[in-house]
C-alpha cells in the first residue's frame, strides 16, 4: 500500500516498515546513511535507488516529523 508518493508499506516486506516503492529498502536506512555522511550518489549506487527515491524518503520523513507533537513537562 502506498502511504506517500514513492513510499509503501507491506506487512510481508521488512515487517511493515516504510520502504522505497518497488524495493525492500527502508526509509530509515536511507536517512541513516545520509545522516552518516554518505552522498546521494553513494546511496543511489549502494541500494540501486534514484534521486527521486531519496527525495521521496526525505519528504516522507519531513512530513512525519511535521506531525509530531512534543509536550514539555515541568
CORUR-V172539 format. One record per residue. N is the residue number from 1. RES is the residue in three letters. SS is DSSP state (2 for helix, 1 for strand, 0 for the rest). OMEGA is omega in whole degrees, -180 to 180 (NA if undefined). Layout:
N&RES&SS&OMEGA / N&RES&SS&OMEGA
This chain:
1&UNK&0&179 / 2&UNK&1&-177 / 3&UNK&1&177 / 4&UNK&1&179 / 5&UNK&0&178 / 6&UNK&0&-178 / 7&UNK&1&-179 / 8&UNK&1&174 / 9&UNK&0&176 / 10&UNK&0&-178 / 11&UNK&0&-176 / 12&UNK&0&178 / 13&UNK&0&178 / 14&UNK&2&176 / 15&UNK&2&176 / 16&UNK&2&177 / 17&UNK&0&176 / 18&UNK&0&-180 / 19&UNK&1&174 / 20&UNK&1&-177 / 21&UNK&0&178 / 22&UNK&0&180 / 23&UNK&0&172 / 24&UNK&0&-176 / 25&UNK&0&-179 / 26&UNK&1&178 / 27&UNK&2&-178 / 28&UNK&2&177 / 29&UNK&2&179 / 30&UNK&2&180 / 31&UNK&2&179 / 32&UNK&2&179 / 33&UNK&2&178 / 34&UNK&2&179 / 35&UNK&2&179 / 36&UNK&0&175 / 37&UNK&0&177 / 38&UNK&0&176 / 39&UNK&0&175 / 40&UNK&2&-176 / 41&UNK&2&179 / 42&UNK&2&178 / 43&UNK&2&179 / 44&UNK&2&-179 / 45&UNK&2&-177 / 46&UNK&2&-173 / 47&UNK&2&179 / 48&UNK&0&179 / 49&UNK&0&174 / 50&UNK&0&176 / 51&UNK&2&178 / 52&UNK&2&178 / 53&UNK&2&-180 / 54&UNK&2&179 / 55&UNK&2&177 / 56&UNK&2&178 / 57&UNK&2&179 / 58&UNK&2&179 / 59&UNK&2&179 / 60&UNK&2&180 / 61&UNK&2&179 / 62&UNK&2&179 / 63&UNK&2&-180 / 64&UNK&2&179 / 65&UNK&2&178 / 66&UNK&2&180 / 67&UNK&2&-176 / 68&UNK&0&177 / 69&UNK&0&178 / 70&UNK&0&-179 / 71&UNK&0&179 / 72&UNK&0&177 / 73&UNK&0&175 / 74&UNK&0&NA
